[in-house]
């Protein structure tokens, strides 16, 4: 049963990632050096980290998530939704294209903002769920 929940969550997360990252990437100007910045991946990773933090906080405040909930949401949905492997590959591609400053900016923003998003997700749930 857990494998099915992971598969369903992963499918939904992957489809949402595809849609959301495309929308975000199309919002970046298509000219100049910054046109290669992987904004879609950054947006998805930040949102995914926010959700991971929120779910982790709920689990800590109300007891561990059930195995089924964890399989569906944490492993399946967020595993399909977040794209840190895409982040790494895209960053290397940008770096190899010669846009070293853009690649470095992507690394710094992705790590700092995603960590901050986990903190924010936890804080949000701490305030909302008593």
Backbone atoms as SQL, in Angstrom:
CREATE TABLE atoms (id INTEGER PRIMARY KEY, chain TEXT, resi INTEGER, resn TEXT, atom TEXT, x REAL, y REAL, z REAL);
INSERT INTO atoms VALUES
  (1, 'A', 1, 'UNK', 'N', 0.819, -1.201, 0.000),
  (2, 'A', 1, 'UNK', 'CA', 0.000, 0.000, 0.000),
  (3, 'A', 1, 'UNK', 'C', 0.860, 1.263, 0.000),
  (4, 'A', 2, 'UNK', 'N', 1.955, 1.261, 0.766),
  (5, 'A', 2, 'UNK', 'CA', 2.820, 2.442, 0.821),
  (6, 'A', 2, 'UNK', 'C', 3.409, 2.767, -0.545),
  (7, 'A', 3, 'UNK', 'N', 3.799, 1.739, -1.293),
  (8, 'A', 3, 'UNK', 'CA', 4.370, 1.973, -2.622),
  (9, 'A', 3, 'UNK', 'C', 3.355, 2.654, -3.535),
  (10, 'A', 4, 'UNK', 'N', 2.102, 2.267, -3.448),
  (11, 'A', 4, 'UNK', 'CA', 1.056, 2.891, -4.257),
  (12, 'A', 4, 'UNK', 'C', 0.878, 4.357, -3.859),
  (13, 'A', 5, 'UNK', 'N', 0.896, 4.629, -2.565),
  (14, 'A', 5, 'UNK', 'CA', 0.771, 6.009, -2.092),
  (15, 'A', 5, 'UNK', 'C', 1.941, 6.860, -2.561),
  (16, 'A', 6, 'UNK', 'N', 3.153, 6.315, -2.522),
  (17, 'A', 6, 'UNK', 'CA', 4.329, 7.040, -3.024),
  (18, 'A', 6, 'UNK', 'C', 4.154, 7.336, -4.508),
  (19, 'A', 7, 'UNK', 'N', 3.692, 6.342, -5.265),
  (20, 'A', 7, 'UNK', 'CA', 3.513, 6.514, -6.710),
  (21, 'A', 7, 'UNK', 'C', 2.471, 7.587, -7.019),
  (22, 'A', 8, 'UNK', 'N', 1.345, 7.546, -6.327),
  (23, 'A', 8, 'UNK', 'CA', 0.285, 8.531, -6.561),
  (24, 'A', 8, 'UNK', 'C', 0.775, 9.927, -6.176),
  (25, 'A', 9, 'UNK', 'N', 1.363, 10.042, -4.988),
  (26, 'A', 9, 'UNK', 'CA', 1.891, 11.340, -4.560),
  (27, 'A', 9, 'UNK', 'C', 2.958, 11.853, -5.508),
  (28, 'A', 10, 'UNK', 'N', 3.850, 10.971, -5.952),
  (29, 'A', 10, 'UNK', 'CA', 4.902, 11.365, -6.875),
  (30, 'A', 10, 'UNK', 'C', 4.364, 11.843, -8.212),
  (31, 'A', 11, 'UNK', 'N', 3.341, 11.169, -8.703),
  (32, 'A', 11, 'UNK', 'CA', 2.740, 11.579, -9.975),
  (33, 'A', 11, 'UNK', 'C', 2.122, 12.973, -9.863),
  (34, 'A', 12, 'UNK', 'N', 1.380, 13.204, -8.799),
  (35, 'A', 12, 'UNK', 'CA', 0.755, 14.514, -8.600),
  (36, 'A', 12, 'UNK', 'C', 1.833, 15.586, -8.415),
  (37, 'A', 13, 'UNK', 'N', 2.835, 15.292, -7.589),
  (38, 'A', 13, 'UNK', 'CA', 3.912, 16.255, -7.355),
  (39, 'A', 13, 'UNK', 'C', 4.684, 16.574, -8.622),
  (40, 'A', 14, 'UNK', 'N', 4.958, 15.573, -9.414),
  (41, 'A', 14, 'UNK', 'CA', 5.691, 15.786, -10.669),
  (42, 'A', 14, 'UNK', 'C', 4.907, 16.639, -11.651),
  (43, 'A', 15, 'UNK', 'N', 3.610, 16.377, -11.771),
  (44, 'A', 15, 'UNK', 'CA', 2.783, 17.182, -12.668),
  (45, 'A', 15, 'UNK', 'C', 2.703, 18.631, -12.199),
  (46, 'A', 16, 'UNK', 'N', 2.550, 18.822, -10.898),
  (47, 'A', 16, 'UNK', 'CA', 2.503, 20.183, -10.359),
  (48, 'A', 16, 'UNK', 'C', 3.839, 20.881, -10.558),
  (49, 'A', 17, 'UNK', 'N', 4.950, 20.179, -10.371),
  (50, 'A', 17, 'UNK', 'CA', 6.285, 20.756, -10.610),
  (51, 'A', 17, 'UNK', 'C', 6.418, 21.186, -12.066),
  (52, 'A', 18, 'UNK', 'N', 6.015, 20.327, -12.987),
  (53, 'A', 18, 'UNK', 'CA', 6.091, 20.635, -14.414),
  (54, 'A', 18, 'UNK', 'C', 5.338, 21.920, -14.721),
  (55, 'A', 19, 'UNK', 'N', 4.136, 22.038, -14.216),
  (56, 'A', 19, 'UNK', 'CA', 3.309, 23.210, -14.478),
  (57, 'A', 19, 'UNK', 'C', 3.885, 24.454, -13.813),
  (58, 'A', 20, 'UNK', 'N', 4.170, 24.375, -12.505),
  (59, 'A', 20, 'UNK', 'CA', 4.613, 25.542, -11.747),
  (60, 'A', 20, 'UNK', 'C', 5.974, 26.049, -12.214),
  (61, 'A', 21, 'UNK', 'N', 6.902, 25.146, -12.481),
  (62, 'A', 21, 'UNK', 'CA', 8.230, 25.598, -12.912),
  (63, 'A', 21, 'UNK', 'C', 8.157, 26.232, -14.301),
  (64, 'A', 22, 'UNK', 'N', 7.279, 25.723, -15.160),
  (65, 'A', 22, 'UNK', 'CA', 7.103, 26.331, -16.473),
  (66, 'A', 22, 'UNK', 'C', 6.557, 27.745, -16.391),
  (67, 'A', 23, 'UNK', 'N', 5.561, 27.933, -15.543),
  (68, 'A', 23, 'UNK', 'CA', 4.982, 29.270, -15.355),
  (69, 'A', 23, 'UNK', 'C', 6.046, 30.231, -14.822),
  (70, 'A', 24, 'UNK', 'N', 6.803, 29.807, -13.824),
  (71, 'A', 24, 'UNK', 'CA', 7.829, 30.672, -13.236),
  (72, 'A', 24, 'UNK', 'C', 8.936, 30.972, -14.245),
  (73, 'A', 25, 'UNK', 'N', 9.362, 29.963, -14.997),
  (74, 'A', 25, 'UNK', 'CA', 10.453, 30.178, -15.954),
  (75, 'A', 25, 'UNK', 'C', 10.041, 31.141, -17.056),
  (76, 'A', 26, 'UNK', 'N', 8.797, 31.067, -17.489),
  (77, 'A', 26, 'UNK', 'CA', 8.328, 31.978, -18.535),
  (78, 'A', 26, 'UNK', 'C', 8.254, 33.426, -18.054),
  (79, 'A', 27, 'UNK', 'N', 8.298, 33.637, -16.738),
  (80, 'A', 27, 'UNK', 'CA', 8.246, 35.002, -16.211),
  (81, 'A', 27, 'UNK', 'C', 9.613, 35.689, -16.245),
  (82, 'A', 28, 'UNK', 'N', 10.675, 34.940, -16.542),
  (83, 'A', 28, 'UNK', 'CA', 12.024, 35.501, -16.605),
  (84, 'A', 28, 'UNK', 'C', 12.257, 36.078, -17.996),
  (85, 'A', 29, 'UNK', 'N', 12.821, 37.297, -18.064),
  (86, 'A', 29, 'UNK', 'CA', 13.112, 37.869, -19.389),
  (87, 'A', 29, 'UNK', 'C', 13.987, 36.919, -20.211),
  (88, 'A', 30, 'UNK', 'N', 13.700, 36.794, -21.486),
  (89, 'A', 30, 'UNK', 'CA', 14.403, 35.842, -22.343),
  (90, 'A', 30, 'UNK', 'C', 15.632, 36.443, -23.017),
  (91, 'A', 31, 'UNK', 'N', 16.125, 37.551, -22.499),
  (92, 'A', 31, 'UNK', 'CA', 17.301, 38.174, -23.097),
  (93, 'A', 31, 'UNK', 'C', 18.372, 38.393, -22.038),
  (94, 'A', 32, 'UNK', 'N', 19.595, 38.488, -22.481),
  (95, 'A', 32, 'UNK', 'CA', 20.708, 38.783, -21.589),
  (96, 'A', 32, 'UNK', 'C', 21.193, 37.554, -20.838),
  (97, 'A', 33, 'UNK', 'N', 22.256, 37.766, -20.076),
  (98, 'A', 33, 'UNK', 'CA', 22.884, 36.672, -19.333),
  (99, 'A', 33, 'UNK', 'C', 21.928, 36.008, -18.353),
  (100, 'A', 34, 'UNK', 'N', 21.045, 36.773, -17.721),
  (101, 'A', 34, 'UNK', 'CA', 20.147, 36.221, -16.708),
  (102, 'A', 34, 'UNK', 'C', 19.024, 35.383, -17.308),
  (103, 'A', 35, 'UNK', 'N', 18.914, 35.354, -18.617),
  (104, 'A', 35, 'UNK', 'CA', 17.879, 34.533, -19.244),
  (105, 'A', 35, 'UNK', 'C', 18.110, 33.049, -18.989),
  (106, 'A', 36, 'UNK', 'N', 19.330, 32.669, -18.586),
  (107, 'A', 36, 'UNK', 'CA', 19.611, 31.258, -18.297),
  (108, 'A', 36, 'UNK', 'C', 19.369, 30.907, -16.830),
  (109, 'A', 37, 'UNK', 'N', 18.975, 31.890, -16.018),
  (110, 'A', 37, 'UNK', 'CA', 18.727, 31.610, -14.596),
  (111, 'A', 37, 'UNK', 'C', 17.544, 30.662, -14.456),
  (112, 'A', 38, 'UNK', 'N', 17.716, 29.535, -13.744),
  (113, 'A', 38, 'UNK', 'CA', 16.633, 28.537, -13.616),
  (114, 'A', 38, 'UNK', 'C', 15.593, 28.940, -12.564),
  (115, 'A', 39, 'UNK', 'N', 14.841, 29.993, -12.865),
  (116, 'A', 39, 'UNK', 'CA', 13.855, 30.522, -11.923),
  (117, 'A', 39, 'UNK', 'C', 12.772, 29.511, -11.597),
  (118, 'A', 40, 'UNK', 'N', 12.360, 28.722, -12.574),
  (119, 'A', 40, 'UNK', 'CA', 11.314, 27.732, -12.334),
  (120, 'A', 40, 'UNK', 'C', 11.717, 26.729, -11.268),
  (121, 'A', 41, 'UNK', 'N', 12.933, 26.252, -11.354),
  (122, 'A', 41, 'UNK', 'CA', 13.426, 25.297, -10.364),
  (123, 'A', 41, 'UNK', 'C', 13.549, 25.948, -8.993),
  (124, 'A', 42, 'UNK', 'N', 14.027, 27.182, -8.940),
  (125, 'A', 42, 'UNK', 'CA', 14.150, 27.889, -7.662),
  (126, 'A', 42, 'UNK', 'C', 12.784, 28.049, -7.000),
  (127, 'A', 43, 'UNK', 'N', 11.783, 28.467, -7.769),
  (128, 'A', 43, 'UNK', 'CA', 10.432, 28.667, -7.218),
  (129, 'A', 43, 'UNK', 'C', 9.880, 27.356, -6.664),
  (130, 'A', 44, 'UNK', 'N', 10.015, 26.275, -7.419),
  (131, 'A', 44, 'UNK', 'CA', 9.499, 24.982, -6.977),
  (132, 'A', 44, 'UNK', 'C', 10.241, 24.508, -5.726),
  (133, 'A', 45, 'UNK', 'N', 11.564, 24.654, -5.695),
  (134, 'A', 45, 'UNK', 'CA', 12.319, 24.214, -4.524),
  (135, 'A', 45, 'UNK', 'C', 11.940, 25.004, -3.276),
  (136, 'A', 46, 'UNK', 'N', 11.775, 26.307, -3.412),
  (137, 'A', 46, 'UNK', 'CA', 11.395, 27.130, -2.255),
  (138, 'A', 46, 'UNK', 'C', 10.019, 26.718, -1.751),
  (139, 'A', 47, 'UNK', 'N', 9.061, 26.571, -2.659),
  (140, 'A', 47, 'UNK', 'CA', 7.708, 26.178, -2.256),
  (141, 'A', 47, 'UNK', 'C', 7.708, 24.778, -1.648),
  (142, 'A', 48, 'UNK', 'N', 8.461, 23.868, -2.249),
  (143, 'A', 48, 'UNK', 'CA', 8.557, 22.512, -1.714),
  (144, 'A', 48, 'UNK', 'C', 9.166, 22.488, -0.328),
  (145, 'A', 49, 'UNK', 'N', 10.186, 23.313, -0.109),
  (146, 'A', 49, 'UNK', 'CA', 10.801, 23.390, 1.222),
  (147, 'A', 49, 'UNK', 'C', 9.832, 23.989, 2.239),
  (148, 'A', 50, 'UNK', 'N', 9.050, 24.965, 1.822),
  (149, 'A', 50, 'UNK', 'CA', 8.024, 25.535, 2.696),
  (150, 'A', 50, 'UNK', 'C', 7.027, 24.452, 3.119),
  (151, 'A', 51, 'UNK', 'N', 6.572, 23.651, 2.161),
  (152, 'A', 51, 'UNK', 'CA', 5.639, 22.567, 2.474),
  (153, 'A', 51, 'UNK', 'C', 6.280, 21.511, 3.367),
  (154, 'A', 52, 'UNK', 'N', 7.538, 21.176, 3.106),
  (155, 'A', 52, 'UNK', 'CA', 8.236, 20.188, 3.938),
  (156, 'A', 52, 'UNK', 'C', 8.345, 20.673, 5.371),
  (157, 'A', 53, 'UNK', 'N', 8.667, 21.936, 5.543),
  (158, 'A', 53, 'UNK', 'CA', 8.747, 22.498, 6.891),
  (159, 'A', 53, 'UNK', 'C', 7.404, 22.490, 7.599),
  (160, 'A', 54, 'UNK', 'N', 6.357, 22.828, 6.853),
  (161, 'A', 54, 'UNK', 'CA', 5.011, 22.843, 7.445),
  (162, 'A', 54, 'UNK', 'C', 4.588, 21.440, 7.870),
  (163, 'A', 55, 'UNK', 'N', 4.811, 20.446, 7.015),
  (164, 'A', 55, 'UNK', 'CA', 4.445, 19.062, 7.364),
  (165, 'A', 55, 'UNK', 'C', 5.270, 18.541, 8.535),
  (166, 'A', 56, 'UNK', 'N', 6.549, 18.876, 8.566),
  (167, 'A', 56, 'UNK', 'CA', 7.405, 18.435, 9.665),
  (168, 'A', 56, 'UNK', 'C', 6.939, 19.031, 10.990),
  (169, 'A', 57, 'UNK', 'N', 6.528, 20.283, 10.958),
  (170, 'A', 57, 'UNK', 'CA', 6.067, 20.941, 12.179),
  (171, 'A', 57, 'UNK', 'C', 4.763, 20.309, 12.681),
  (172, 'A', 58, 'UNK', 'N', 3.853, 20.025, 11.779),
  (173, 'A', 58, 'UNK', 'CA', 2.602, 19.363, 12.166),
  (174, 'A', 58, 'UNK', 'C', 2.915, 18.016, 12.810),
  (175, 'A', 59, 'UNK', 'N', 3.840, 17.263, 12.207),
  (176, 'A', 59, 'UNK', 'CA', 4.229, 15.966, 12.755),
  (177, 'A', 59, 'UNK', 'C', 4.835, 16.075, 14.146),
  (178, 'A', 60, 'UNK', 'N', 5.634, 17.103, 14.367),
  (179, 'A', 60, 'UNK', 'CA', 6.240, 17.276, 15.691),
  (180, 'A', 60, 'UNK', 'C', 5.219, 17.696, 16.736),
  (181, 'A', 61, 'UNK', 'N', 4.247, 18.483, 16.350),
  (182, 'A', 61, 'UNK', 'CA', 3.268, 18.995, 17.318),
  (183, 'A', 61, 'UNK', 'C', 2.146, 18.006, 17.621),
  (184, 'A', 62, 'UNK', 'N', 1.830, 17.168, 16.666),
  (185, 'A', 62, 'UNK', 'CA', 0.689, 16.261, 16.836),
  (186, 'A', 62, 'UNK', 'C', 1.079, 14.798, 16.729),
  (187, 'A', 63, 'UNK', 'N', 2.335, 14.503, 16.897),
  (188, 'A', 63, 'UNK', 'CA', 2.809, 13.133, 16.785),
  (189, 'A', 63, 'UNK', 'C', 3.250, 12.855, 15.365),
  (190, 'A', 64, 'UNK', 'N', 4.050, 11.829, 15.223),
  (191, 'A', 64, 'UNK', 'CA', 4.595, 11.529, 13.892),
  (192, 'A', 64, 'UNK', 'C', 3.486, 11.305, 12.867),
  (193, 'A', 65, 'UNK', 'N', 3.773, 11.698, 11.641),
  (194, 'A', 65, 'UNK', 'CA', 2.828, 11.429, 10.567),
  (195, 'A', 65, 'UNK', 'C', 2.690, 9.915, 10.418),
  (196, 'A', 66, 'UNK', 'N', 1.503, 9.471, 10.086),
  (197, 'A', 66, 'UNK', 'CA', 1.319, 8.033, 9.865),
  (198, 'A', 66, 'UNK', 'C', 2.208, 7.599, 8.704),
  (199, 'A', 67, 'UNK', 'N', 2.508, 6.323, 8.662),
  (200, 'A', 67, 'UNK', 'CA', 3.315, 5.800, 7.558),
  (201, 'A', 67, 'UNK', 'C', 2.660, 6.099, 6.215),
  (202, 'A', 68, 'UNK', 'N', 1.348, 6.015, 6.158),
  (203, 'A', 68, 'UNK', 'CA', 0.634, 6.270, 4.913),
  (204, 'A', 68, 'UNK', 'C', 0.726, 7.742, 4.518),
  (205, 'A', 69, 'UNK', 'N', 0.534, 8.641, 5.483),
  (206, 'A', 69, 'UNK', 'CA', 0.618, 10.074, 5.196),
  (207, 'A', 69, 'UNK', 'C', 2.023, 10.453, 4.776),
  (208, 'A', 70, 'UNK', 'N', 3.012, 9.905, 5.473),
  (209, 'A', 70, 'UNK', 'CA', 4.410, 10.184, 5.127),
  (210, 'A', 70, 'UNK', 'C', 4.721, 9.669, 3.723),
  (211, 'A', 71, 'UNK', 'N', 4.256, 8.471, 3.394),
  (212, 'A', 71, 'UNK', 'CA', 4.494, 7.907, 2.066),
  (213, 'A', 71, 'UNK', 'C', 3.860, 8.779, 0.987),
  (214, 'A', 72, 'UNK', 'N', 2.621, 9.202, 1.203),
  (215, 'A', 72, 'UNK', 'CA', 1.908, 9.993, 0.209),
  (216, 'A', 72, 'UNK', 'C', 2.495, 11.390, 0.046),
  (217, 'A', 73, 'UNK', 'N', 2.695, 12.097, 1.159),
  (218, 'A', 73, 'UNK', 'CA', 3.069, 13.514, 1.085),
  (219, 'A', 73, 'UNK', 'C', 4.573, 13.773, 1.084),
  (220, 'A', 74, 'UNK', 'N', 5.276, 13.224, 2.053),
  (221, 'A', 74, 'UNK', 'CA', 6.702, 13.544, 2.181),
  (222, 'A', 74, 'UNK', 'C', 7.535, 12.825, 1.117),
  (223, 'A', 75, 'UNK', 'N', 7.339, 11.538, 0.978),
  (224, 'A', 75, 'UNK', 'CA', 8.149, 10.767, 0.029),
  (225, 'A', 75, 'UNK', 'C', 7.605, 10.914, -1.384),
  (226, 'A', 76, 'UNK', 'N', 6.298, 10.717, -1.554),
  (227, 'A', 76, 'UNK', 'CA', 5.702, 10.751, -2.887),
  (228, 'A', 76, 'UNK', 'C', 5.562, 12.155, -3.444),
  (229, 'A', 77, 'UNK', 'N', 4.654, 12.938, -2.856),
  (230, 'A', 77, 'UNK', 'CA', 4.361, 14.260, -3.413),
  (231, 'A', 77, 'UNK', 'C', 5.586, 15.164, -3.428),
  (232, 'A', 78, 'UNK', 'N', 6.217, 15.362, -2.268),
  (233, 'A', 78, 'UNK', 'CA', 7.366, 16.268, -2.234),
  (234, 'A', 78, 'UNK', 'C', 8.565, 15.697, -2.975),
  (235, 'A', 79, 'UNK', 'N', 8.698, 14.371, -2.993),
  (236, 'A', 79, 'UNK', 'CA', 9.771, 13.758, -3.769),
  (237, 'A', 79, 'UNK', 'C', 9.589, 13.990, -5.263),
  (238, 'A', 80, 'UNK', 'N', 8.345, 13.961, -5.717),
  (239, 'A', 80, 'UNK', 'CA', 8.067, 14.239, -7.120),
  (240, 'A', 80, 'UNK', 'C', 8.064, 15.723, -7.434),
  (241, 'A', 81, 'UNK', 'N', 7.750, 16.530, -6.439),
  (242, 'A', 81, 'UNK', 'CA', 7.595, 17.969, -6.654),
  (243, 'A', 81, 'UNK', 'C', 8.915, 18.731, -6.603),
  (244, 'A', 82, 'UNK', 'N', 9.719, 18.479, -5.597),
  (245, 'A', 82, 'UNK', 'CA', 10.964, 19.237, -5.471),
  (246, 'A', 82, 'UNK', 'C', 11.985, 18.755, -6.483),
  (247, 'A', 83, 'UNK', 'N', 12.919, 19.599, -6.781),
  (248, 'A', 83, 'UNK', 'CA', 13.798, 19.332, -7.922),
  (249, 'A', 83, 'UNK', 'C', 15.256, 19.666, -7.626),
  (250, 'A', 84, 'UNK', 'N', 15.764, 19.214, -6.508),
  (251, 'A', 84, 'UNK', 'CA', 17.147, 19.565, -6.214),
  (252, 'A', 84, 'UNK', 'C', 18.121, 18.900, -7.176),
  (253, 'A', 85, 'UNK', 'N', 17.763, 17.747, -7.708),
  (254, 'A', 85, 'UNK', 'CA', 18.641, 17.158, -8.721),
  (255, 'A', 85, 'UNK', 'C', 18.627, 18.016, -9.982),
  (256, 'A', 86, 'UNK', 'N', 17.484, 18.540, -10.338),
  (257, 'A', 86, 'UNK', 'CA', 17.415, 19.455, -11.478),
  (258, 'A', 86, 'UNK', 'C', 18.203, 20.727, -11.169),
  (259, 'A', 87, 'UNK', 'N', 18.106, 21.199, -9.948),
  (260, 'A', 87, 'UNK', 'CA', 18.879, 22.371, -9.523),
  (261, 'A', 87, 'UNK', 'C', 20.360, 22.162, -9.764),
  (262, 'A', 88, 'UNK', 'N', 20.879, 21.041, -9.332),
  (263, 'A', 88, 'UNK', 'CA', 22.314, 20.784, -9.483),
  (264, 'A', 88, 'UNK', 'C', 22.711, 20.701, -10.947),
  (265, 'A', 89, 'UNK', 'N', 21.938, 19.981, -11.732),
  (266, 'A', 89, 'UNK', 'CA', 22.254, 19.821, -13.146),
  (267, 'A', 89, 'UNK', 'C', 22.174, 21.154, -13.887),
  (268, 'A', 90, 'UNK', 'N', 21.139, 21.937, -13.618),
  (269, 'A', 90, 'UNK', 'CA', 20.987, 23.234, -14.282),
  (270, 'A', 90, 'UNK', 'C', 22.091, 24.197, -13.869),
  (271, 'A', 91, 'UNK', 'N', 22.486, 24.159, -12.602),
  (272, 'A', 91, 'UNK', 'CA', 23.557, 25.032, -12.131),
  (273, 'A', 91, 'UNK', 'C', 24.871, 24.705, -12.836),
  (274, 'A', 92, 'UNK', 'N', 25.164, 23.429, -12.977),
  (275, 'A', 92, 'UNK', 'CA', 26.378, 23.025, -13.695),
  (276, 'A', 92, 'UNK', 'C', 26.303, 23.472, -15.158),
  (277, 'A', 93, 'UNK', 'N', 25.142, 23.332, -15.774),
  (278, 'A', 93, 'UNK', 'CA', 24.991, 23.746, -17.174),
  (279, 'A', 93, 'UNK', 'C', 25.215, 25.254, -17.329),
  (280, 'A', 94, 'UNK', 'N', 24.662, 26.037, -16.399),
  (281, 'A', 94, 'UNK', 'CA', 24.860, 27.494, -16.438),
  (282, 'A', 94, 'UNK', 'C', 26.337, 27.825, -16.245),
  (283, 'A', 95, 'UNK', 'N', 26.970, 27.189, -15.287),
  (284, 'A', 95, 'UNK', 'CA', 28.399, 27.390, -15.017),
  (285, 'A', 95, 'UNK', 'C', 29.227, 27.049, -16.256),
  (286, 'A', 96, 'UNK', 'N', 28.914, 25.907, -16.868),
  (287, 'A', 96, 'UNK', 'CA', 29.668, 25.479, -18.057),
  (288, 'A', 96, 'UNK', 'C', 29.435, 26.400, -19.248),
  (289, 'A', 97, 'UNK', 'N', 28.312, 27.123, -19.261),
  (290, 'A', 97, 'UNK', 'CA', 28.056, 28.073, -20.348),
  (291, 'A', 97, 'UNK', 'C', 28.876, 29.342, -20.194),
  (292, 'A', 98, 'UNK', 'N', 29.560, 29.465, -19.057),
  (293, 'A', 98, 'UNK', 'CA', 30.399, 30.638, -18.821),
  (294, 'A', 98, 'UNK', 'C', 29.784, 31.663, -17.887),
  (295, 'A', 99, 'UNK', 'N', 28.542, 31.462, -17.483),
  (296, 'A', 99, 'UNK', 'CA', 27.858, 32.407, -16.596),
  (297, 'A', 99, 'UNK', 'C', 28.111, 32.003, -15.144),
  (298, 'A', 100, 'UNK', 'N', 29.359, 32.133, -14.727),
  (299, 'A', 100, 'UNK', 'CA', 29.757, 31.676, -13.393),
  (300, 'A', 100, 'UNK', 'C', 29.029, 32.439, -12.296),
  (301, 'A', 101, 'UNK', 'N', 28.875, 33.744, -12.452),
  (302, 'A', 101, 'UNK', 'CA', 28.183, 34.546, -11.432),
  (303, 'A', 101, 'UNK', 'C', 26.718, 34.138, -11.320),
  (304, 'A', 102, 'UNK', 'N', 26.090, 33.823, -12.431),
  (305, 'A', 102, 'UNK', 'CA', 24.695, 33.378, -12.416),
  (306, 'A', 102, 'UNK', 'C', 24.590, 32.036, -11.695),
  (307, 'A', 103, 'UNK', 'N', 25.506, 31.127, -11.988),
  (308, 'A', 103, 'UNK', 'CA', 25.506, 29.815, -11.326),
  (309, 'A', 103, 'UNK', 'C', 25.706, 29.967, -9.826),
  (310, 'A', 104, 'UNK', 'N', 26.656, 30.797, -9.431),
  (311, 'A', 104, 'UNK', 'CA', 26.923, 31.009, -8.003),
  (312, 'A', 104, 'UNK', 'C', 25.713, 31.640, -7.315),
  (313, 'A', 105, 'UNK', 'N', 25.079, 32.582, -7.989),
  (314, 'A', 105, 'UNK', 'CA', 23.879, 33.213, -7.426),
  (315, 'A', 105, 'UNK', 'C', 22.772, 32.183, -7.229),
  (316, 'A', 106, 'UNK', 'N', 22.614, 31.291, -8.193),
  (317, 'A', 106, 'UNK', 'CA', 21.596, 30.249, -8.067),
  (318, 'A', 106, 'UNK', 'C', 21.873, 29.360, -6.862),
  (319, 'A', 107, 'UNK', 'N', 23.118, 28.986, -6.646),
  (320, 'A', 107, 'UNK', 'CA', 23.473, 28.143, -5.497),
  (321, 'A', 107, 'UNK', 'C', 23.137, 28.861, -4.198),
  (322, 'A', 108, 'UNK', 'N', 23.590, 30.108, -4.075),
  (323, 'A', 108, 'UNK', 'CA', 23.379, 30.863, -2.832),
  (324, 'A', 108, 'UNK', 'C', 21.891, 31.082, -2.577),
  (325, 'A', 109, 'UNK', 'N', 21.171, 31.552, -3.601),
  (326, 'A', 109, 'UNK', 'CA', 19.734, 31.806, -3.418),
  (327, 'A', 109, 'UNK', 'C', 18.973, 30.526, -3.100),
  (328, 'A', 110, 'UNK', 'N', 19.258, 29.471, -3.824),
  (329, 'A', 110, 'UNK', 'CA', 18.532, 28.214, -3.605),
  (330, 'A', 110, 'UNK', 'C', 18.720, 27.702, -2.194),
  (331, 'A', 111, 'UNK', 'N', 19.951, 27.672, -1.728),
  (332, 'A', 111, 'UNK', 'CA', 20.213, 27.139, -0.392),
  (333, 'A', 111, 'UNK', 'C', 19.636, 28.062, 0.677),
  (334, 'A', 112, 'UNK', 'N', 19.956, 29.352, 0.619),
  (335, 'A', 112, 'UNK', 'CA', 19.504, 30.261, 1.671),
  (336, 'A', 112, 'UNK', 'C', 17.984, 30.400, 1.703),
  (337, 'A', 113, 'UNK', 'N', 17.370, 30.585, 0.555),
  (338, 'A', 113, 'UNK', 'CA', 15.922, 30.792, 0.536),
  (339, 'A', 113, 'UNK', 'C', 15.181, 29.509, 0.891),
  (340, 'A', 114, 'UNK', 'N', 15.681, 28.348, 0.450),
  (341, 'A', 114, 'UNK', 'CA', 15.002, 27.091, 0.793),
  (342, 'A', 114, 'UNK', 'C', 15.104, 26.792, 2.281),
  (343, 'A', 115, 'UNK', 'N', 16.243, 27.054, 2.888),
  (344, 'A', 115, 'UNK', 'CA', 16.364, 26.868, 4.340),
  (345, 'A', 115, 'UNK', 'C', 15.415, 27.839, 5.048),
  (346, 'A', 116, 'UNK', 'N', 15.374, 29.083, 4.595),
  (347, 'A', 116, 'UNK', 'CA', 14.463, 30.061, 5.191),
  (348, 'A', 116, 'UNK', 'C', 13.003, 29.639, 4.993),
  (349, 'A', 117, 'UNK', 'N', 12.690, 29.021, 3.854),
  (350, 'A', 117, 'UNK', 'CA', 11.314, 28.570, 3.604),
  (351, 'A', 117, 'UNK', 'C', 10.915, 27.444, 4.553),
  (352, 'A', 118, 'UNK', 'N', 11.840, 26.543, 4.870),
  (353, 'A', 118, 'UNK', 'CA', 11.544, 25.493, 5.850),
  (354, 'A', 118, 'UNK', 'C', 11.267, 26.125, 7.211),
  (355, 'A', 119, 'UNK', 'N', 12.088, 27.090, 7.598),
  (356, 'A', 119, 'UNK', 'CA', 11.867, 27.796, 8.870),
  (357, 'A', 119, 'UNK', 'C', 10.507, 28.496, 8.841),
  (358, 'A', 120, 'UNK', 'N', 10.184, 29.146, 7.724),
  (359, 'A', 120, 'UNK', 'CA', 8.898, 29.843, 7.605),
  (360, 'A', 120, 'UNK', 'C', 7.722, 28.867, 7.654),
  (361, 'A', 121, 'UNK', 'N', 7.849, 27.733, 6.983),
  (362, 'A', 121, 'UNK', 'CA', 6.786, 26.729, 7.020),
  (363, 'A', 121, 'UNK', 'C', 6.549, 26.209, 8.419),
  (364, 'A', 122, 'UNK', 'N', 7.644, 25.969, 9.141),
  (365, 'A', 122, 'UNK', 'CA', 7.516, 25.526, 10.524),
  (366, 'A', 122, 'UNK', 'C', 6.865, 26.615, 11.380),
  (367, 'A', 123, 'UNK', 'N', 7.307, 27.847, 11.173),
  (368, 'A', 123, 'UNK', 'CA', 6.745, 28.961, 11.945),
  (369, 'A', 123, 'UNK', 'C', 5.270, 29.178, 11.663),
  (370, 'A', 124, 'UNK', 'N', 4.894, 29.041, 10.401),
  (371, 'A', 124, 'UNK', 'CA', 3.494, 29.176, 10.016),
  (372, 'A', 124, 'UNK', 'C', 2.644, 28.132, 10.701),
  (373, 'A', 125, 'UNK', 'N', 3.085, 26.893, 10.658),
  (374, 'A', 125, 'UNK', 'CA', 2.309, 25.835, 11.291),
  (375, 'A', 125, 'UNK', 'C', 2.325, 25.963, 12.812),
  (376, 'A', 126, 'UNK', 'N', 3.423, 26.421, 13.374),
  (377, 'A', 126, 'UNK', 'CA', 3.486, 26.628, 14.817),
  (378, 'A', 126, 'UNK', 'C', 2.451, 27.674, 15.250),
  (379, 'A', 127, 'UNK', 'N', 2.260, 28.687, 14.419),
  (380, 'A', 127, 'UNK', 'CA', 1.290, 29.738, 14.733),
  (381, 'A', 127, 'UNK', 'C', -0.145, 29.299, 14.484),
  (382, 'A', 128, 'UNK', 'N', -0.357, 28.461, 13.476),
  (383, 'A', 128, 'UNK', 'CA', -1.722, 28.067, 13.102),
  (384, 'A', 128, 'UNK', 'C', -2.237, 26.835, 13.826),
  (385, 'A', 129, 'UNK', 'N', -1.337, 25.914, 14.133),
  (386, 'A', 129, 'UNK', 'CA', -1.746, 24.636, 14.717),
  (387, 'A', 129, 'UNK', 'C', -1.280, 24.598, 16.167),
  (388, 'A', 130, 'UNK', 'N', -2.203, 24.595, 17.048),
  (389, 'A', 130, 'UNK', 'CA', -1.872, 24.610, 18.488),
  (390, 'A', 130, 'UNK', 'C', -2.095, 23.254, 19.091);
